[in-house]
């Protein structure tokens, strides 16, 4: 009977250790998610800015088809 209590006590200790490990891991993962979300927002903003710059440059390039129509034959 005493050995059964001892085994149960060991299992409870292991379970408590595992729960504590999982809590720490969960906290670390939440921190990583927050950091990656922040990085993702920064990269998204940079992509939008780059898209706007490229779009502005494309608008400045003359349309070759329109130029052909304007040239005398």
N, C-alpha and C positions, 0 to 999 in steps of 0.2 A: 504494500500500500504506500509505503514511504517512497519507494522508487517511482511509483506512478506520479506522485506529487512532484518529485524531482524532475521527471521527464516533462511534465506539464509546465513546470516553472521554466525550464530551459526553452521550451517552445514559445512560451509567452515572451521571454527575454529576446529570442530571435525575432519574433514578430514585432516587438517594440523597436528593435534596431532597424529592421527593414522599413518600418513606418517612418522612422526618423530619417533614414537615408532617402526615402522617396520624397519626404517633405523638402529636404535640402535640394534634391535634384529638381523638383518642381519649381522651387524658388529660382534656381539657376536658369531653368528653361524660360520662366516668365521674364526674367531679366534679358535673356537673349532675344526673346520675341519683341520686347520693348525696344531694344537697340536696333534690331533689324527693321522694325516698323518705322523707326525714325530715319534710318538709312534709306529705306524704300521711299519715304516721302521726299527726302532730299533728291534722290535720283529721279523720281517722277517729275519734280519741279525742273530739274536740269534738262530732262527730255522735252518738256513743254517749251522751255526757253529755246532750246536748239531747234525745235519744230517751227517756232515762230520766226527765228532768224532765217532758216532755210526757206520758209514760205515767202518771207519778205524779199529774199534774194531771187527766188523764182519769179516773183512778180516783176522784177526789174529787167529780166531777160526778155528781149523782144521775141515775138512769135515769128518763127521763120516762114510759116505759111502766109501770115498776114503781110510780111515783107514781099513775098513773091507776087502777091495780088497787087501790091502798090507799085511794083516796078513796071516801067513801060515795056511793052512787047516788041 
